[in-house]
């Protein structure tokens, strides 16, 4: 029987994590366990997750700790915990994002159609100082990044071509995760752990799909902190190195 787990790594997210958890509690398909990975938080974030779990006894909420700081490390710890607990499919979003109400249901549908790995679509959140210009510039930035990568990240030895993958909106079969090696144990400043994961995935399977109807609303706080160009350079192999990486 299929068992779905959703992994949410978090670090000092007391301001916004409840919005993410509320969105998961409101999913049309609630047939999943929720694993929240506390990545050495020093704020009230872990307490808020505990309070949320107490308010939602109908949900299977687990809180685990990964003391070694790093987005890739925390994600890998969460995925491997889920798999050890019997997960057949593992989904990930982040603690500053809002999954659409049909997020789990549509991912389940894509898996039922034979996918091994699913990359969803990200849209900017409208509740974090969204400006009219963001509606034009942010999609343009995504388009530029996607066009560049399709040309320069093709590589040899891959079973399928490149697609845009965001760590806050992806899902994978557990056996494929183990076979490819999973997320790298890296810090956020070093590289995009989602990109590394996808290259590992497409080295072992060609059953990867990009689903535009699998939507997560993404935080724009990094754009507000860095500006458009520096944000693009940040995601382009960390060509911009800010003084503050964990933007809050």
Secondary structure, 3 states (H helix, E strand, C coil): CCCEEEEEEECCCCCCHHHHHHHHHCCCCCCCEEEEEECCCCCCHHHHHHHHHHHCCCCEEEEEECCCCCHHHHHHHHHHHHHHCCCCEEEEEECCCEECCCHHHHHHHHHHCCCCEEEEEEEECCCCCCCCCHHHHHHHHHHHHHHHHHHHCCCCCCCCCCCCCCCCCEEEEHHHHHHHCCCCCCCCCCCCHHHHHHHHHCCCCCCEEEEEEEEEEECCHHHHHHCHHHHHHHHCCCCCCCCCCCCC
